[in-house]
Amino acid sequence: MRIAVIDLGTNTFNLLVAEKKGPAGFAVVYRNEVGVKIGQGGILRKTITAAAFDRGLQAVESQMEKARSYHPDKVLVVATSGVRSAENGTLFIGRIEKDFGVDVEVVTGEREATLIYRGVRQSVRLGTQPSLIVDIGGGSNECILAGKNGILWKESFDIGMARILERFQPSSPITGKQVSDILQYYEESLQTLTHQVETHQPGQLIGCAGTFESVRSILTEEGIFPADEKDQPHLEIPYDDFARLHQRLLQSTTQERQNIRGLELFRVDMIVLASLFVNFIMEKYGFDRLIQSNYSIKEGVADEYLNP
């Protein structure tokens, strides 16, 4: 059994082709991502702009063409925060279903968190002590407290990086006042997470999806981690290594970030805000390392379909 999963995220549209392997696993055949920024210019107004609408359809066309070149038995498509919160999101989904002959599931924030957990547990060994799993998106950030026996708590926060970028419009480089204002906003927005962390006392932080992949990629390009480990499903990143990169990003201009090896151009505008979020989580809750997972929502969709 071979399937293709297309994840219509707020910042990127991601493709995964996977095959059933063993009684409860799967093998990755192919994966890629396309920077779309479906929320650019309209996410706070709850709309997909005309330009973003067209970019999205073009990206789906290229992803569908690539997916079908692998002759999957099934193509699954899910859409997340940028689409589900847009008033014309239904129109966008309708065009995809009509033009490409696929069904699109617009997932709720809670379902998104569940799928993220299913994906992460395929790449990281979870223990009896809970882990805090964080997926930083363009529209929403999912936070999950879970162990090997399942999910203890989950919540989707509408403070994704596209929303933060449009709300605060940081300068280049970001100023100390802007950093302070953004951190205060994170503090106020994450009060329920703080309560749950205090209650469940997670032993490790697991970060998945684009921001954490970028951190791993940049540090690998800098020689901190061996290049031949880039395809490993997860990587442990000490806080000191992340903190050095975080300070570099805080002091950087947009042009300087464009020249950082390992950082995709479509992440240049949001990486500082995302790094602030990661550092906030690590410092506030006392994590001394980060487990970066290459598996997230699309792998969760694959796991759910192949291993129901």
N, C-alpha and C positions, 0 to 999 in steps of 0.2 A: 504494500500500500504506500503510495507516494502522494503527498499533498503539498499545496502551496498556500501560504498565509500572507495576506497583505494587510498591514497595519496602517491605517490612515491617521497618523498622529498630527498634532498641531504644528510641529516644526518639520518633521520628516515623514515621508511615506516609506515604509520598510517592507521588504520582501524576504520571506523564508521559504525554502523548499526543503522538505524533510521526508524521511522514510521510516516506517515502522522498523524497530530493531529490538529483538528480545521480547520478553513478556510485558515489560512496563517502561520501555524507553523508545528513543528515536535517534536517528543519525541526521545531522545537518548535511544536505547536499549542496545548497547554495544559499547565500544571503547577500543583500545589498540594501542601500538606503539612498533616497533622493531628497535633497533639501527643497521643501515646498513653501514653508511658512504660510500655511493656510489661514492663520489668524492675523497676519500682518496688516495693520491699518484698520482692522475692524473688530478685533476680539473684544474690546471693551464696549463696543456698540452692538455686540451680539450679531454680527453679520460677517459673511465671507465676501470680501470685495470682489469686483469683477475681475481684477487682475489675478487675485488669489484663486478664484473659481477656475479660471483658465489654466493657471499653473497646475492646479490639482488634477484636472482632467487629463492634461498632458502627461503628468507623472503616472497616473493610473494606467494610461495607455501603454507607457513604456514598461511598467511593472507587469502588466498583464501579458504583454508580448514576451517578456523574459520568462515569466512563470510558465506560460504554455509551451515554451521551447523545451521544457523539461517533462512535458507530457504527464502532468499530475492527474491522479484519479479524482481529485476534488480541489477546488479553489475556494478558500474561505477569506472573507474580507470583513474587517472590523474597523469601526470609526470611533474616535475618542473625543476628548473635551472640545477641541476646536470646532468640530462638526456638531456635536450634540448640543452645544450652547448657542449655536448660530440660528437665528430665526429663519434663514434660508438654507439651513443644513439639510432639511428634507428635500428641497429642490436639488441640491448637490448630489445627494444619495440617489435620487430618482434618475438623474442623468447617468450616473455610473451604472445603475442596474439596467437601464434601457440600452446604453451604448455598448456595454461589455457583457451583458447576459449573465451577471452574477448577482447573488443576494448579498446585501451589506447589513451587518448587525451593528447598530449604534449602541455601544455598551454604556451602561451606567458607571458612575465612579466606583461603586461597590463591586460590580462585576469586574471592572478593570483591575482592581486591587487583587481579586481572587485569581484572575488569570496571571497576573504578575507573580504571585506566590507560586503558582503551578510551574511557571517557567523557571524561577529562581531555584526551586528545589531540585531541578534537573541538573543544575550546574554547581551548587554549593551543598555540602553535607550539613544539614541542620541537626542540632542536638536537642536535648530535653530543655536546656535553658533557652528562653526565647531569643530570637534575633530581631533587630529592627531593620526592615527592608524598606528602602526608599527608591522611588522612581521619579525623577525630575523631568517633567514634560513641559511643553510649551503652554498648554492650557491649564493643566492641573498637576499636582504632585500627590502621588499615592504613598501612604505610609502604612506599613503592615507590621504587626507584632506576631511572630509565628515561630513554631518549632517543628520538630519532626512529626509531631502528632496533629498538626493542623494550625489554623489561624486562631489567635486569641482575640485580636482586635484589628480593625482596618478602617481607614477613612481616606477619602479623596478631598484634597484641599484645592480650591480654585485660586491658586497662587502660582500657576505655571509661569515660566520665564517670559513668554510673549506678553502676558498680562503685566508682569512687573516692569518689563521694558517700556510698555506704553504708558503705564501709570507714572513712573518716575523719570523716564527719559534722561538717563545718566549722561554726563559729559564724557569727554575723551581727553585724559583719563578721568575716571570717576573721582569725585571729591569726597573729602572726609565727611562733610555734612550729608551728602547723598548716601554714603555707606551707613551712617548712623540712622538715617530715616528708614532705609530699607531693612536694616536689622530690627528696628523697632516694629516695623510692619510684620516681619516674620514672627517676632516674639508674640505679638497680639493675635496673629492668625493661628498659631500652633499651640494654644493653651490646652486643648484636649489631648494633643500628642504628649505634651509635657506631663500631664496627669497620668496618662497611660504608661509612659516610660517609668515614672516614679512607682507605679503600681506593679509593673511586671519585671522591671530591672533586666532589660536585655543585655546579653553578654557580648554581642558583636553587632556592627553596622554593616549591612550589605547594600551596596548601591548598584543599580542597574539602569540600562538605557543610555542615551546619548552623552549626557554630561560625564558620566563615569567612564564611558568608553573613551572620551576625549582626554580625560586625565591620564588614563592608562597609555593611550597612544603618544601623548606628549612626553611623558616620563620615559617611555620606551625609546623614543627618538633621541632623548637626552642621554641615553645609555644607562639609566637607572635600573632598567629591567632588560633581560636578554630578548633580542628581537625574535628569536625562534620560539618564544612563548606566547606570541601574539594571538595564536588560535586556541590557546588553552581556555576552557570555559570560565575560569575565574582566576583572579590574581589578588594577593594580599599587598596592600599599599600602606606602609607605616605613616603615621600622622606627620612626622617630620618631613618626609618627602612631599606629601601633599601640601603642607604648610609653606614650604619654599616656593612651590608653584603658585599657590594662592597669592602670596605677596607679589610675585612677579606679575600676575594678572591684574592685581589691584593697581599697580603702577604703570600699566601699559596703555598706550593709545590704540585706537582702532587700527591704524596702519601697522603698528608693531605686532598686533595680534594676527593680522593677515599674513605675517611672515613667520609665525610660529609653526615649526614642523610638527605634523601630527594633529593639527587643529583644522578641521574642515572650515571652509570659508563661510558656510551658512550658519556656523555656530559662533562666529566672531562677535556678533552683537550681544549675545546672551551669556557667553561663558563666564564673564565677570560676575553677573548676578547669580548664576548657578553655583559658582565657586563660593560666593558669600553664603549661599544656602547650605552647602556641604559643610563649610567651616563652622557655621552657626550650630548645626546639628552635632558635629564632633566635639566642639568646645562645651556647649551647654550640657550635653548628656555624658561627657567624659569618655568618649571613645578614643583609644590610642592607635587605632588602625582601621583601615577600610578594606572590606572584601568587595572587589569589583566583579560583578557578574556579567558575562556576555549574553545571558538569557534573561528575557523579560516577557512582555505581553504576548508577542507573536509565538514564542516558544510555549507559552502557557496554552494558547489556542491549539497548537499542534499536539501538546500532551493530552488535552481534553478530548480531542477528536480521535487520536490514535490509541489512547489508553483510557477509555471512559470508565 
